[in-house]
């Protein structure tokens, strides 16, 4: 029970869908705009809400005490085995992101050494090299306008390929980025579907999903097969760690784990990088701050520790992560009956946690809609800043992601001034499995 929770509120249920709410619950409102409906309800009714998908009950828990209880104090009662994760597993398989229980522990044991601190001098060198290569390649294009969404994705995929797979994934870039993006789009449609029966449109989507997944799996299996033939002496290879693991992973499990790392390692990072470029153009004074600090160091970046000490790029990165957390919402499911605050939780109830909501909570963030990196001059309160999740299932790649994101901001600002290609540009959010930009981000890059 939750005797450690001081707040004994009862979860508030916002009004259900008009006309059909007795059948759909809140499903129609959520389908129309999941993030907007959740955020509006949060602002009006508070951070502890009750919603229904049809008759299935979901508790939205987005206060620090409630989050601590679900993710730490009684985490064993709230695993990740939700319908949402099951949908994601249809794309990436049963890997460390979607597994639960012993299977998750086995995967984590095999994967954790890849993120050992001893690896990061090596990763730093690769990331520095890839950031320079990306910008050199952009200069070769001699374009006046650049598709920053494309270049962010390309860079992130190269980094995850080089650091974990010892491959740039250059030859696989188009297939992986395009097919994975298509699968995410189709998965979002499945997750927000209202009608339980198969319509002609659903059948077409299922056929496209199956064909796209087959192409993606075939391409990634080629990468795995190539790695099987390589020497094991080079070190730091994620696929070799899986192949040589005493857990004796099946071929399907290895495929799933590699897909998981590619998805988690490039989709989310690419989105954060793109959002950061958007905010750099929207608030160009932060380009100047980051550039000035680099200039003081003669534009030398020699270690991960030095990257961490650059004040302005890290303040900026934290605010990007606060405003646009890549995993904007995730879920848990109650295994057995419990109490959260003053509300009874039944076995099978879903728990919805949104880093976006808690990171825009007006009780803990002054003017939360304002983009203000200086707010991170002071450390945030516990459980109010969770862009990579929290608890046992916190993202293992957080350190690697922060390094690669900060690096591309530093190197880009060193060489270019970024400007919007049109005046008064605003970028809407596209809250799918991860928090994407609604439109392609285009930039004019003026060489310094």
Secondary structure, DSSP 8 states (H G I E B T S, - for coil): --TT-------EE----TTTHHHHBTHHHHHH-HHHHHHHHHHHH-SEEEEEETTEEEEEE-SHHHHHIIIIITGGGEES--HHHHHHHHHH-SSTTT--HHHHHHHHHHHHGGG-GGGHHHHHHHHHHHHHHHHHHHHHHT-SEEEHHHHHHHHHHHHHIIIIISS--TTTHHHHHHHHHHHHHHHHHHHT---SS--HHHHHHHHHHHHHHHHHHHHHHHHHHHHHTS-TTS---HHHHHHT-TT---HHHHHHHHHHHHIIIIIHHHHHHHHHHHHHHHTTHHHHHHHHHHHHTTT----HHHHHH-HHHHHHHHHHHHHT-SS--EEEEESS-EEETTEEE-TT-EEEE-HHHHTT-TTTSTTTTS--GGGGGS---TTS--TT--GGGS-TTHHHHHHHHHHHHHHHHHHEEEEESSTT----EEESSSEEESS--EEEEEE-
